[in-house]
Amino acid sequence: MKHISQIVVFLFISLSLFQCSSDDPAPVECQLVKVSRDDNYVFTYTYDSQSRLTKVLFGSSTEPSSVRTFAFSGNEIAISYGNVTTPGGIDNPPLALTVQLNADGFPLSATSPDNTNWYKFEYKNGVLEHYVSKNSISLDSLLVTFDAASKNITTVVKYSWNEGSKVFENPVTSTYTYDDKINPFYKVFLSHEISVLEYFSENNALNRGSAEFSWEYNSNNYPIQRDIVGSSSDPLIYEYACK
């Protein structure tokens, strides 16, 4: 289950737009259908009749090399992962993580079948305040500052577990700034890893670690391109189906 060992960033869509007066046109809702960097770095997305993400394929534009599937049952999501080298391949991926949701649709816990990898989430007044992340390499405790006005995570303080002294120590603080546009990753799992920053924040982060991002948007306020400032790497391109 080494694929769960990192909390990574991937993709999807926020259907939570904004309130409009009766004189305003109805907001346009968009579903993310593709994110790509080049012909060999392409994510494509499939949804069910309730507009829930059910499958993510990743690989080249002509031949996917990995898959993530999402099966919904009440307050539970079963996330499976497979690639061309794992048993079952991309046609029958094994279970990677089972997620339990609270009444607001946010995760309470997530656990791998062998309990090697898990997450636990704590909330205060309906807002994420603390979570613990465990994988085969590390155990981390993370305190979260959530800005109620912007509805984004602005600070994360990460403590690492010291097995010898049995305490969390060595805090590392990360701070984040955001744009004011729709985050297509909000409140949806895009992978069998949980990307907390994107999942809980309604806008798009302008920085992560030492990287700074610049964004371009469509007329509906969804991002269509993300560049890393000062980098020569190709941008990420986002494509949607809007209605």
Backbone bond lengths (Angstrom), bond angles and torsions (degrees), N, CA, C in turn:
res aa  C-N    CA-C-N  psi(-1)  N-CA   C-N-CA  omega(-1)  CA-C   N-CA-C  phi
1 M - - - 1.451 - - 1.523 111.53 -
2 K 1.292 116.54 32.03 1.458 118.93 -175.44 1.506 112.12 -64.23
3 H 1.364 116.37 -18.97 1.445 119.13 -178.75 1.523 111.74 -67.05
4 I 1.347 118.40 -17.35 1.452 120.92 -178.55 1.510 110.81 -93.22
5 S 1.315 117.79 0.50 1.458 121.32 -172.02 1.514 113.45 -73.57
6 Q 1.297 117.29 -9.19 1.456 118.68 178.39 1.521 109.01 -127.88
7 I 1.325 114.11 139.61 1.462 118.30 172.40 1.520 106.55 -83.74
8 V 1.318 117.75 113.24 1.440 120.85 -172.38 1.514 111.14 -118.69
9 V 1.284 110.62 172.00 1.434 118.36 -176.71 1.504 109.68 -108.81
10 F 1.357 117.83 128.20 1.433 119.32 170.92 1.529 109.23 -132.67
11 L 1.330 119.99 -126.16 1.434 121.08 -161.46 1.512 117.92 -151.41
12 F 1.362 120.29 158.90 1.461 130.53 161.76 1.504 111.68 165.80
13 I 1.405 118.30 -146.00 1.439 117.42 -164.65 1.512 113.96 -139.19
14 S 1.316 117.09 141.57 1.459 120.73 174.36 1.521 108.74 -96.30
15 L 1.309 115.34 122.74 1.451 119.68 174.14 1.532 110.74 -91.71
16 S 1.333 116.56 1.25 1.457 121.07 178.24 1.518 108.13 -90.12
17 L 1.306 117.96 97.65 1.450 120.64 -174.88 1.532 109.97 -93.13
18 F 1.292 119.60 -110.43 1.453 121.60 -177.91 1.511 108.01 -150.98
19 Q 1.319 116.85 161.30 1.455 121.78 -179.79 1.523 109.16 -83.43
20 C 1.325 116.00 136.62 1.461 120.89 179.73 1.526 109.03 -119.22
21 S 1.308 116.38 150.33 1.451 120.31 173.68 1.514 108.88 -72.54
22 S 1.335 116.52 168.32 1.459 120.44 -177.67 1.517 112.04 -64.25
23 D 1.355 117.48 -19.16 1.463 120.61 179.79 1.520 112.64 -88.85
24 D 1.323 117.00 -11.07 1.451 120.22 -178.08 1.520 110.23 -83.93
25 P 1.339 117.64 147.68 1.464 118.98 173.79 1.517 110.38 -66.15
26 A 1.323 116.23 149.92 1.460 120.50 179.39 1.524 109.41 -62.59
27 P 1.335 117.73 137.55 1.467 119.62 179.22 1.522 110.98 -65.01
28 V 1.304 115.78 147.74 1.454 121.80 178.98 1.519 108.97 -90.25
29 E 1.321 116.35 130.28 1.458 121.10 177.70 1.520 109.46 -99.93
30 C 1.325 115.64 138.02 1.455 120.98 -178.03 1.518 110.35 -126.64
31 Q 1.319 116.10 143.89 1.456 122.27 172.07 1.514 109.15 -110.16
32 L 1.308 115.33 131.49 1.457 120.59 177.08 1.526 108.89 -70.67
33 V 1.315 117.27 127.55 1.462 120.49 -179.49 1.525 112.83 -114.39
34 K 1.343 116.86 -19.96 1.468 119.09 -179.52 1.520 110.21 -158.55
35 V 1.342 115.71 141.46 1.461 122.49 167.63 1.521 106.55 -130.15
36 S 1.318 116.61 130.99 1.469 119.16 -176.21 1.516 110.57 -143.98
37 R 1.332 114.60 153.39 1.451 122.04 171.95 1.533 109.81 -113.84
38 D 1.311 116.24 -39.22 1.461 122.90 173.71 1.524 106.51 -157.80
39 D 1.343 117.43 -172.22 1.460 120.19 -175.87 1.517 113.29 -66.66
40 N 1.319 117.85 -17.29 1.462 120.74 -179.78 1.527 112.73 -104.92
41 Y 1.332 117.07 7.43 1.466 121.94 -179.60 1.517 107.05 -136.23
42 V 1.334 115.38 83.34 1.462 121.16 -173.57 1.527 110.01 -133.78
43 F 1.324 116.70 126.66 1.460 122.94 170.54 1.523 108.30 -107.57
44 T 1.336 117.54 133.18 1.462 121.36 173.75 1.529 108.81 -125.57
45 Y 1.344 116.42 151.95 1.448 121.88 -169.12 1.522 112.03 -128.54
46 T 1.341 115.16 141.31 1.455 122.71 178.22 1.525 108.78 -123.67
47 Y 1.357 116.22 142.73 1.451 121.59 -176.25 1.521 111.13 -126.44
48 D 1.361 115.52 159.66 1.459 119.05 174.62 1.519 109.65 -94.38
49 S 1.352 117.07 -174.05 1.460 121.65 -175.62 1.516 112.72 -68.66
50 Q 1.347 117.35 -14.55 1.461 121.72 176.75 1.526 112.18 -98.01
51 S 1.320 115.96 14.65 1.469 123.51 178.77 1.516 112.24 65.10
52 R 1.337 117.86 25.86 1.454 121.54 176.50 1.525 109.44 -93.85
53 L 1.314 115.90 137.02 1.452 120.69 178.33 1.528 109.83 -65.85
54 T 1.331 116.91 127.19 1.460 120.91 -179.00 1.521 113.55 -117.88
55 K 1.336 117.56 -18.03 1.462 118.92 -178.55 1.523 110.34 -154.76
56 V 1.324 115.43 138.92 1.471 122.53 171.63 1.517 107.64 -125.33
57 L 1.315 116.86 122.73 1.463 122.13 174.30 1.521 108.93 -105.61
58 F 1.327 116.18 139.34 1.459 120.54 178.67 1.523 109.64 -132.34
59 G 1.323 116.30 142.67 1.463 121.74 176.96 1.504 109.86 154.21
60 S 1.318 115.93 -148.22 1.460 119.91 177.70 1.518 109.18 -78.67
61 S 1.316 116.14 171.06 1.461 120.61 -179.08 1.519 111.97 -68.49
62 T 1.325 117.79 -17.90 1.471 121.18 -177.91 1.523 113.77 -112.26
63 E 1.343 117.70 -19.39 1.458 119.58 -175.83 1.531 110.64 -147.27
64 P 1.348 117.50 103.85 1.467 119.72 179.42 1.521 111.44 -68.36
65 S 1.337 115.93 147.56 1.454 120.91 -179.20 1.525 112.61 -112.43
66 S 1.348 118.35 -13.17 1.457 120.61 177.65 1.511 110.12 -150.05
67 V 1.343 115.29 160.84 1.458 121.21 -178.32 1.521 109.49 -141.96
68 R 1.337 115.90 147.22 1.453 123.18 169.26 1.511 106.83 -127.48
69 T 1.336 117.50 129.74 1.460 121.18 178.17 1.526 109.64 -119.56
70 F 1.350 115.59 154.18 1.457 122.33 -174.80 1.521 108.24 -133.52
71 A 1.338 116.59 117.39 1.465 122.47 -179.56 1.521 108.49 -113.46
72 F 1.338 117.35 128.34 1.450 122.96 -173.77 1.525 110.79 -105.84
73 S 1.335 115.66 135.51 1.461 121.69 176.97 1.524 108.65 -150.42
74 G 1.339 116.44 101.95 1.457 120.10 -177.79 1.516 111.49 60.24
75 N 1.324 116.52 -123.65 1.462 120.97 -179.49 1.528 111.65 -96.53
76 E 1.313 117.11 27.31 1.467 121.63 -176.70 1.521 110.77 -129.62
77 I 1.331 114.91 142.41 1.468 121.36 173.64 1.523 108.03 -124.88
78 A 1.319 116.64 125.34 1.462 122.13 174.40 1.518 108.18 -98.60
79 I 1.331 116.32 116.87 1.464 122.16 -178.13 1.521 108.55 -106.10
80 S 1.319 116.18 124.41 1.465 121.47 179.56 1.516 109.67 -114.39
81 Y 1.323 115.79 150.28 1.465 121.23 -179.14 1.523 109.74 -137.31
82 G 1.305 116.18 138.81 1.455 120.47 174.46 1.512 110.62 -154.68
83 N 1.325 116.25 155.05 1.457 120.82 172.28 1.510 109.20 -136.15
84 V 1.312 116.39 -179.85 1.463 120.04 -172.25 1.518 112.65 -66.54
85 T 1.333 118.59 -13.31 1.463 121.19 -178.41 1.533 113.05 -103.76
86 T 1.347 118.36 -7.81 1.460 120.29 -176.93 1.522 110.63 -95.53
87 P 1.355 117.80 156.62 1.472 120.71 176.36 1.524 110.66 -56.43
88 G 1.306 116.57 133.08 1.453 121.07 -176.70 1.506 113.63 90.28
89 G 1.339 116.18 -18.47 1.465 120.41 177.88 1.514 111.80 56.72
90 I 1.313 115.86 -145.99 1.460 120.33 -179.56 1.525 111.62 -94.22
91 D 1.334 117.95 -6.07 1.458 120.59 -179.59 1.521 112.73 -88.68
92 N 1.322 117.54 -28.07 1.462 121.64 -179.17 1.529 109.87 -140.36
93 P 1.326 117.01 67.31 1.478 120.18 -173.50 1.527 111.65 -69.66
94 P 1.330 117.87 144.38 1.465 121.00 178.38 1.522 111.83 -77.19
95 L 1.325 115.38 158.00 1.459 121.56 178.04 1.524 110.09 -62.52
96 A 1.332 116.30 133.19 1.462 121.18 179.07 1.517 112.31 -110.99
97 L 1.334 117.68 -35.02 1.458 120.41 -173.93 1.528 109.34 -158.70
98 T 1.340 116.49 138.41 1.462 121.98 172.95 1.519 108.42 -112.79
99 V 1.332 116.10 123.18 1.458 122.35 -174.63 1.525 109.48 -108.08
100 Q 1.335 116.71 129.82 1.459 123.03 173.21 1.519 109.04 -101.68
101 L 1.338 117.13 130.83 1.456 122.50 -177.03 1.525 111.25 -107.38
102 N 1.341 116.49 152.03 1.458 120.20 173.23 1.523 109.79 -88.13
103 A 1.328 116.27 -175.44 1.461 120.90 -175.91 1.522 112.54 -65.24
104 D 1.331 117.32 -23.20 1.464 121.39 178.17 1.518 112.95 -88.05
105 G 1.329 116.39 0.87 1.457 119.88 179.03 1.503 114.77 85.14
106 F 1.345 117.69 10.55 1.449 121.65 177.75 1.530 109.70 -98.86
107 P 1.334 118.28 153.40 1.465 120.36 -175.21 1.522 113.23 -71.94
108 L 1.320 115.36 138.94 1.456 122.37 170.12 1.517 110.78 -97.03
109 S 1.329 115.58 -39.70 1.460 120.98 -179.76 1.516 109.16 -156.24
110 A 1.325 115.15 161.65 1.460 121.91 175.24 1.521 107.06 -149.87
111 T 1.337 115.95 131.33 1.455 119.61 -171.89 1.518 110.49 -139.97
112 S 1.328 116.51 138.42 1.464 120.86 173.91 1.524 108.91 -80.42
113 P 1.344 118.92 159.98 1.464 121.40 -177.32 1.524 114.12 -57.43
114 D 1.329 118.32 -33.93 1.465 120.89 -179.65 1.520 112.98 -94.82
115 N 1.353 116.59 5.71 1.463 123.04 178.34 1.528 113.27 63.95
116 T 1.322 117.39 14.14 1.459 120.68 177.01 1.522 111.20 -72.80
117 N 1.309 115.79 -33.86 1.456 121.76 -177.65 1.525 109.49 -121.10
118 W 1.310 117.29 129.19 1.459 119.73 178.04 1.532 111.30 -157.48
119 Y 1.322 113.10 161.44 1.461 122.58 175.45 1.523 108.02 -132.19
120 K 1.337 116.76 148.33 1.459 122.68 171.52 1.521 108.08 -135.33
121 F 1.349 115.72 135.92 1.458 121.38 -173.27 1.520 110.52 -120.68
122 E 1.340 116.09 141.10 1.456 122.16 177.91 1.529 108.84 -126.35
123 Y 1.350 115.19 139.90 1.455 121.43 -175.92 1.529 110.28 -124.60
124 K 1.316 115.62 154.09 1.456 122.12 172.77 1.519 107.69 -132.83
125 N 1.335 115.96 121.29 1.467 121.63 -176.51 1.526 111.51 54.44
126 G 1.323 115.41 39.15 1.459 120.63 176.85 1.507 115.40 79.45
127 V 1.340 118.10 6.56 1.461 122.33 -176.54 1.528 109.48 -118.10
128 L 1.327 116.88 135.96 1.458 120.93 178.07 1.520 110.56 -58.54
129 E 1.338 116.27 129.84 1.461 121.50 -179.31 1.523 112.32 -121.11
130 H 1.328 117.34 -30.42 1.456 121.10 -173.66 1.520 109.20 -159.41
131 Y 1.340 116.92 143.54 1.455 119.68 170.52 1.522 110.06 -148.19
132 V 1.324 114.94 157.38 1.452 122.63 179.23 1.519 107.75 -119.90
133 S 1.334 115.66 134.85 1.462 122.56 -178.96 1.518 109.38 -122.00
134 K 1.335 116.64 125.88 1.467 122.15 -178.34 1.514 109.57 -126.13
135 N 1.339 116.64 132.26 1.458 121.26 170.67 1.519 108.53 -139.32
136 S 1.309 117.30 -172.31 1.461 120.78 -175.12 1.522 113.03 -68.71
137 I 1.332 116.55 -13.67 1.466 120.58 -176.74 1.518 112.47 -106.50
138 S 1.327 118.12 -38.79 1.460 120.23 -170.74 1.514 112.27 -144.11
139 L 1.328 114.32 162.39 1.462 123.70 172.97 1.515 106.67 -130.23
140 D 1.333 116.93 119.29 1.453 121.29 -174.78 1.523 111.05 -125.99
141 S 1.333 115.62 142.75 1.457 122.86 174.14 1.522 107.88 -113.88
142 L 1.335 117.10 128.30 1.454 120.39 -172.83 1.518 110.79 -126.97
143 L 1.332 115.66 124.02 1.453 122.70 175.71 1.523 108.75 -95.55
144 V 1.317 116.07 134.65 1.457 121.58 -171.81 1.521 110.31 -118.08
145 T 1.342 116.17 135.22 1.462 121.27 169.33 1.515 107.92 -105.81
146 F 1.328 115.54 120.71 1.469 121.77 -178.27 1.514 108.29 -111.38
147 D 1.334 116.68 123.45 1.453 121.61 -179.97 1.532 109.17 -84.78
148 A 1.329 116.72 113.04 1.459 120.78 -174.76 1.526 112.16 -66.12
149 A 1.331 117.17 -30.97 1.461 120.50 -178.11 1.522 111.48 -69.50
150 S 1.320 116.65 -49.00 1.467 120.34 -178.55 1.517 112.67 -88.10
151 K 1.356 117.40 -16.77 1.461 123.65 -178.06 1.524 111.13 62.05
152 N 1.337 114.82 45.12 1.459 121.71 178.42 1.526 110.48 -135.08
153 I 1.328 115.78 152.79 1.457 121.22 171.43 1.524 108.07 -77.33
154 T 1.321 116.96 121.47 1.460 120.13 -176.32 1.526 113.32 -105.12
155 T 1.334 117.14 -25.44 1.461 120.81 -179.82 1.523 110.17 -142.97
156 V 1.327 116.15 139.15 1.460 122.22 173.08 1.531 107.51 -130.52
157 V 1.337 116.56 125.42 1.462 121.94 175.48 1.519 107.87 -108.77
158 K 1.322 116.45 116.99 1.464 122.57 -174.88 1.521 110.62 -103.76
159 Y 1.355 115.49 126.26 1.460 122.93 175.96 1.529 108.37 -112.65
160 S 1.333 116.67 135.30 1.461 121.62 179.83 1.529 110.46 -101.59
161 W 1.342 115.62 144.05 1.463 121.74 -177.77 1.527 111.16 -79.08
162 N 1.330 115.18 130.35 1.466 121.34 174.02 1.522 107.49 -102.22
163 E 1.320 116.21 107.96 1.461 120.57 -176.08 1.522 111.65 -64.51
164 G 1.323 117.52 -32.35 1.457 120.58 -179.14 1.505 113.16 -66.45
165 S 1.324 116.78 -50.22 1.466 120.98 -178.40 1.525 112.84 -93.37
166 K 1.344 117.26 -5.09 1.468 122.61 177.51 1.524 112.30 59.19
167 V 1.331 116.14 42.95 1.459 120.32 177.22 1.530 109.23 -139.04
168 F 1.360 115.19 156.53 1.455 120.84 169.26 1.533 108.10 -86.42
169 E 1.338 116.39 134.15 1.456 120.10 -175.26 1.530 110.73 -148.72
170 N 1.338 115.19 -175.81 1.470 123.39 176.37 1.526 112.46 54.43
171 P 1.332 117.14 62.03 1.470 119.31 -179.11 1.529 112.35 -64.53
172 V 1.326 115.19 138.22 1.463 122.78 174.98 1.527 107.31 -124.98
173 T 1.337 116.39 123.25 1.462 121.19 -176.00 1.525 110.62 -102.02
174 S 1.336 115.46 131.86 1.462 122.23 174.86 1.518 108.68 -121.55
175 T 1.328 117.03 134.46 1.458 121.63 178.28 1.526 109.20 -117.68
176 Y 1.349 115.81 150.92 1.454 121.09 -173.45 1.524 110.22 -135.49
177 T 1.330 114.78 144.96 1.458 121.75 171.82 1.528 108.03 -120.13
178 Y 1.339 116.50 163.26 1.457 121.41 -170.59 1.514 111.75 -140.01
179 D 1.326 114.39 161.12 1.459 120.07 167.47 1.533 107.92 -84.62
180 D 1.341 117.55 -168.60 1.461 120.85 178.04 1.526 111.43 -118.35
181 K 1.338 116.69 25.11 1.463 121.86 -178.55 1.532 110.99 -105.67
182 I 1.324 116.38 173.44 1.463 122.68 -174.05 1.526 110.71 -73.27
183 N 1.306 115.62 128.27 1.463 122.02 176.25 1.530 109.38 -85.30
184 P 1.313 119.19 114.71 1.468 120.13 -178.09 1.518 113.28 -74.80
185 F 1.338 117.96 -0.21 1.459 122.03 178.40 1.533 111.89 -101.52
186 Y 1.325 118.41 -2.10 1.462 121.42 -169.67 1.531 112.64 -66.57
187 K 1.340 115.92 128.01 1.463 124.94 169.70 1.523 113.43 61.30
188 V 1.315 117.01 29.86 1.456 120.75 176.33 1.519 108.92 -141.05
189 F 1.328 116.23 133.89 1.464 120.36 174.42 1.518 108.37 -78.81
190 L 1.324 115.08 126.58 1.454 119.90 178.84 1.505 111.71 -104.34
191 S 1.289 117.49 -4.01 1.451 121.04 -174.60 1.511 108.45 -154.69
192 H 1.346 116.00 176.59 1.451 119.63 172.66 1.521 110.40 -82.49
193 E 1.328 117.82 -7.33 1.446 121.92 167.70 1.530 107.48 -93.80
194 I 1.314 117.04 150.19 1.460 119.90 -177.91 1.522 109.47 -102.14
195 S 1.312 115.90 116.42 1.451 121.35 177.69 1.518 108.00 -93.96
196 V 1.333 116.00 93.86 1.459 121.68 -171.19 1.521 112.33 -64.15
197 L 1.321 117.07 -42.17 1.462 120.16 -175.94 1.526 110.99 -59.85
198 E 1.328 117.53 -48.41 1.456 121.32 -178.73 1.529 111.74 -72.11
199 Y 1.328 116.25 -37.92 1.461 120.17 -175.36 1.526 112.06 -63.86
200 F 1.329 117.41 -38.25 1.463 120.94 -173.13 1.524 113.95 -99.68
201 S 1.325 119.90 -10.92 1.463 122.28 -176.48 1.522 110.23 -101.91
202 E 1.343 116.26 134.83 1.457 119.92 -174.99 1.526 113.49 -83.27
203 N 1.338 117.37 -16.88 1.464 120.30 179.93 1.523 110.80 -114.72
204 N 1.325 116.67 177.99 1.458 122.77 -174.29 1.523 111.10 -95.09
205 A 1.329 116.42 129.15 1.463 121.24 -178.21 1.524 110.78 -67.01
206 L 1.326 115.54 140.53 1.462 121.85 177.48 1.524 112.19 -97.52
207 N 1.333 116.52 -3.99 1.463 119.45 178.97 1.527 109.56 -155.54
208 R 1.318 115.25 155.67 1.462 122.93 169.71 1.509 107.58 -155.48
209 G 1.351 116.11 119.17 1.453 118.97 -174.19 1.516 109.58 60.50
210 S 1.310 116.59 -130.82 1.465 120.41 179.16 1.529 112.39 -87.59
211 A 1.328 116.94 -6.33 1.471 120.62 -177.31 1.524 110.90 -84.55
212 E 1.339 115.58 138.88 1.453 122.15 172.66 1.518 108.89 -117.08
213 F 1.346 116.28 141.93 1.454 121.17 -175.14 1.522 111.03 -115.27
214 S 1.324 115.08 145.82 1.461 121.33 167.65 1.523 107.70 -119.94
215 W 1.336 116.17 145.63 1.460 121.48 -173.39 1.522 111.04 -125.18
216 E 1.327 114.94 150.24 1.467 121.84 166.41 1.520 107.35 -120.38
217 Y 1.362 117.09 152.85 1.453 121.29 -171.36 1.526 111.27 -132.63
218 N 1.339 114.68 159.08 1.459 118.26 171.98 1.528 109.29 -89.33
219 S 1.318 116.46 -178.26 1.464 120.77 -175.60 1.520 112.60 -69.23
220 N 1.339 117.10 -11.50 1.461 121.69 179.91 1.525 112.39 -99.74
221 N 1.344 116.27 9.78 1.474 123.18 176.53 1.524 113.89 73.49
222 Y 1.320 117.50 21.73 1.456 121.60 171.51 1.530 109.32 -97.13
223 P 1.333 118.20 142.68 1.475 119.58 179.03 1.522 111.33 -69.82
224 I 1.321 116.25 138.35 1.460 121.13 176.76 1.528 111.99 -117.69
225 Q 1.326 117.49 -11.67 1.469 120.02 177.56 1.522 110.09 -155.33
226 R 1.340 115.37 135.67 1.464 120.71 175.11 1.512 109.39 -124.88
227 D 1.336 115.80 123.77 1.464 122.68 176.67 1.521 109.19 -111.46
228 I 1.336 115.83 148.05 1.459 121.26 170.51 1.521 107.40 -91.52
229 V 1.317 116.19 119.72 1.462 120.58 -175.49 1.526 110.17 -61.25
230 G 1.344 116.07 129.42 1.459 121.29 178.22 1.506 114.74 80.29
231 S 1.335 117.59 4.13 1.464 121.16 -179.67 1.517 110.56 -104.16
232 S 1.334 115.75 148.08 1.463 120.57 177.34 1.525 111.98 -93.27
233 S 1.340 117.48 1.77 1.460 120.70 -179.50 1.519 110.59 -69.87
234 D 1.328 116.34 153.61 1.455 120.83 179.92 1.528 110.32 -64.99
235 P 1.338 116.99 147.23 1.469 119.63 179.12 1.527 111.45 -73.67
236 L 1.332 115.88 161.13 1.459 121.12 168.70 1.518 108.33 -84.31
237 I 1.340 115.94 132.91 1.458 122.34 -179.76 1.532 108.65 -111.32
238 Y 1.342 116.59 129.10 1.464 122.72 -178.02 1.535 109.09 -109.56
239 E 1.334 115.92 132.82 1.465 120.73 178.66 1.529 108.65 -124.42
240 Y 1.365 115.94 142.41 1.457 121.62 -173.00 1.524 111.45 -130.12
241 A 1.322 113.82 160.51 1.456 122.12 164.10 1.520 105.31 -112.60
242 C 1.337 117.14 117.32 1.457 121.49 -174.69 1.519 110.54 -112.79
243 K 1.332 114.64 149.79 1.474 119.52 179.12 1.517 110.67 -143.22
